[in-house]
Each structure stands twice: as structure tokens, then as C-alpha cells.
Amino acid sequence: MLSRDGVEHVTNEQGGLIALVLRATADAEETTFVTPPEAGLQVGLVVYPAEGEVPRHTHFPIERHHLGTPEVLLVRKGRCIADLYDDDRNPVTSLELREGDAIVLLSGGHGFRMLEDTVLLEVKQGPYPGRDEKDRF
């Protein structure tokens, strides 16, 4: 696991990116995207000065095709252990997430064990087809 500026990279044995962990302490002086440009979900720290603004805008209706379901989970309250697996369901690592930490799940498998009452904010690609989208192991 490589750590830089509060961002940890979790990779499989071949170096493929499984997840990114953004610790609550992660900071940036300028806008920095932590996901690679080809990732199906773009996640970054977007920096603006006081009184800066994001001009009003819409996004063009670009058709995109994705395989998989990348997710971002933000620990709003509590603590948990994230168990991460490679694409073959082999354990890669387990790490503790605390309030303010976020994890970007890009490939492989994952599970979570709560250490205390925990609230997670989850963001993932939609639409949601129902519980049948998951292969539990």
C-alpha cells in the first residue's frame, strides 16, 4: 500500500489499483484528482479560494459505457474495518476507516466490519438494479 499526502493506494499483486483511501487529513493546495483518468468514477479534492465560485453549468449528455460498479464510501460517523480482495477473491488487505475517511473502490471485492455504530455515505454508479447485482462470497 502506497501512501502520499493522506491518500493510500491499495493494489493487487500485479499492481492493479483496487482502492484509494482518502484519510480525513488528506489535503491539497490545488485541485487534485486521485483517481486515474480512465477510472469509471472520478474522485478528487477540488480547491477554491475564499469568494471563489463554480460558474453555473450543465454537463453534455455524453454516453458512457462502464463495466463494474465503482463506489465511494465516506465514514460520516463511527469506525469500521474495510476488507479488500482482488478480482479472484483473494484477501489483499484490511484497514481501519475512521470518521472523515473515504474509500474509493475501483475493482476487486470488499466487505466491512463495524467497530462501533457507523454511518457511511455511499456514492456509486446508477441505476441500481436491485440486490441481484452483487455476488456475495
N, C-alpha and C positions, 0 to 999 in steps of 0.2 A: 504494500500500500504506500503510495507516494503522497506526501503532504506538502502543500505550499500555500502560504497565506490563508490558513484556515479552510483550505479545500483539500480533501483527501480523495485520491483516485484509487478505486478498487478494480483490479484487473484479474483476468484468468491466467492460467499458466502460459498461454500464447501471447499475452499482452493485450488481449481484447478488453475494452472497457465494459465493466459490469455496472458500476455505480459511481456516483460522485457524492461525497458528503460535504455539505457546506456547514461548518460549525457556526454557532451563534456569533463567534468572534470574527468570522470572515468579513473582510472589509476591502474596499477598493477606492483608489483616488480618482479613477476614471472608469467609464463603463467597460466592463469585462464580462464576456460570456464564458462560462466554464465548460459548457458542452461543445463538442466539435461541430463544425458547420454542417456535417452530414447527419447529425443526430436527428431523430424524428421528433424531438422536443427540444426547443432552445431555451436554456436557462442561464441567466446572467445577473450580475449586480449592475444596475443601471444608476448612474450617478448624475445628480443635478445640483447646481449651486442654489443657494437661497434666492428666492424670487425667480428661479428658472421656470420653464414651463414646457409641457409637451403640447405642441400645436395640435389643434383639432384635426382628426383624420379618420379615414376608414381604411380597410385593407382590401386590396383587389381580390376577387373571387378566384384564387389560384387553386386548381385541382391538385391535390397531393395524394400520393399512394403510400401507405405505411404498412409494414409487417410488424406485428408485435404491438405491445401497449406500454410505451414508456410512461413512467409515473414520477411525480414529485410528492413527497410526504414531508410536511413541516410539523415538528413537535410543538404544539401550542401550549401544552401543559403536560407535566409528568416526565417519565423516563421509560425507555424500552431498549431491548436488545434487538438489533437487526441481524438476522442470519442470512448470509448471501451465498448463493450457489452458482456454479457455472451452467452452461447450456445442457450439460449431461447430468445435472442434478448432484454434482459433487460439491461438498462444502468448500467454500473459499475463505470466508472469514465471518466472525461475529463481532459486532461493535455496538457500543452503547450510544444511544442518542438521547440528548437532554433538551430541555425547553429551549427553543430558539434554533435548534439544529434542523437542517433539512437534508434529505437524501433524494438524489435523482437516480431512479432505477432505469437502466437502459437495456439490459439483457440478462439472461440467466434467470434464476429463481430467487425467491425471497420469502421470509417469514418474520414475524415479530412476536416477541415475548415481552409483556408489560411488567415493569418492575414496580410500578405504582399506578394509581389511577392516571390515565393518559388520554389526551385528546390530540388526534392527528388531523391536520388539514391535508386532504388528498386532491391532487390535480392529475388527471390523465386524459388521454385522447378519447374522445367520444365518437359516435354514440355508444351507449352502454347496452350490450346485447343481453344482459342478464347474467346470472351466476354460471351459466354454461360456458362462459368464456375462459374459465380457469381450469387447469389441470393440476389437481392437488396431489402432493406426494409426501 
